[in-house]
């Protein structure tokens, strides 16, 4: 199971609850539905490239934030130019996925 900083992720917790329900009742229906959903979601993530887009988005935001923090007295025009540069690079990377 994947663990995040606070413990189980939401999908892991839901799957564990479904497995516990199956163990207690003998009815696998809830577990099967959760497993089917997780497989479908994972396939969507892999085929859509959504994880890569999310990672690129986070990198772009971090780069913009770093520029703003490193240049607190930057002129508005310089901020706009730098932000535009990062957004253009993000769009280009997404298009090439």
C-alpha positions as CSV (number, residue, x, y, z in Angstrom):
1,X,0.0,0.0,0.0
2,X,1.1,3.5,-0.7
3,X,1.5,5.7,2.3
4,X,1.6,9.4,2.3
5,X,2.9,11.7,5.1
6,X,-0.3,11.3,7.1
7,X,-0.8,7.6,6.6
8,X,-2.9,5.8,4.1
9,X,-4.1,7.7,1.1
10,X,-7.8,7.9,0.5
11,X,-7.9,5.1,-2.1
12,X,-5.9,2.8,0.1
13,X,-8.2,3.5,3.1
14,X,-11.3,2.8,1.0
15,X,-9.8,-0.4,-0.3
16,X,-8.9,-1.5,3.2
17,X,-12.4,-0.8,4.4
18,X,-13.8,-2.8,1.5
19,X,-11.5,-5.7,2.3
20,X,-12.5,-5.5,6.0
21,X,-16.2,-5.6,5.0
22,X,-15.5,-8.6,2.8
23,X,-13.7,-10.4,5.6
24,X,-16.6,-9.7,8.1
25,X,-19.5,-10.4,5.8
26,X,-18.1,-12.7,3.2
27,X,-19.6,-10.5,0.5
28,X,-16.9,-9.3,-2.0
29,X,-19.2,-6.9,-3.9
30,X,-17.8,-3.7,-2.3
31,X,-14.2,-4.9,-2.6
32,X,-14.8,-5.7,-6.3
33,X,-16.3,-2.3,-7.0
34,X,-13.4,-0.4,-5.3
35,X,-10.8,-2.6,-7.1
36,X,-12.6,-2.0,-10.4
37,X,-12.6,1.8,-9.8
38,X,-8.9,1.8,-8.8
39,X,-7.9,-0.1,-12.0
40,X,-10.0,2.2,-14.1
41,X,-8.5,5.3,-12.5
42,X,-5.0,4.0,-12.9
43,X,-5.5,3.2,-16.6
44,X,-6.9,6.7,-17.1
45,X,-3.9,8.2,-15.4
46,X,-1.5,6.2,-17.5
47,X,-3.2,6.6,-20.9
48,X,-4.1,10.3,-20.5
49,X,-0.7,11.4,-19.3
50,X,-2.4,13.3,-16.5
51,X,0.4,12.6,-14.0
52,X,3.0,14.1,-16.3
53,X,0.8,17.2,-16.8
54,X,0.3,17.6,-13.1
55,X,4.1,17.2,-12.5
56,X,4.9,19.8,-15.2
57,X,2.3,22.1,-13.7
58,X,3.8,21.8,-10.2
59,X,7.3,22.4,-11.7
60,X,6.1,25.5,-13.5
61,X,4.4,27.0,-10.4
62,X,7.6,26.3,-8.3
63,X,9.8,28.0,-10.9
64,X,7.5,31.0,-11.0
65,X,7.4,31.2,-7.2
66,X,11.2,30.9,-7.0
67,X,11.6,33.8,-9.4
68,X,9.1,35.9,-7.5
69,X,10.9,35.1,-4.2
70,X,14.4,35.7,-5.6
71,X,13.3,39.0,-7.2
72,X,11.0,40.7,-4.7
73,X,11.6,44.1,-6.3
74,X,11.1,43.0,-9.9
75,X,9.1,45.4,-12.1
76,X,5.7,44.3,-13.2
77,X,6.8,44.0,-16.8
78,X,9.7,41.7,-15.8
79,X,7.3,39.6,-13.7
80,X,4.9,39.3,-16.7
81,X,7.8,38.4,-19.0
82,X,9.1,35.7,-16.7
83,X,5.7,34.2,-16.0
84,X,4.9,34.2,-19.7
85,X,8.1,32.4,-20.4
86,X,7.3,29.7,-17.9
87,X,3.8,29.3,-19.1
88,X,4.9,29.1,-22.7
89,X,7.5,26.4,-21.7
90,X,4.8,24.5,-19.8
91,X,2.4,24.6,-22.8
92,X,5.2,23.4,-25.1
93,X,6.1,20.5,-22.9
94,X,2.4,19.5,-22.5
95,X,2.0,19.6,-26.3
96,X,5.0,17.3,-26.8
97,X,3.6,14.6,-24.4
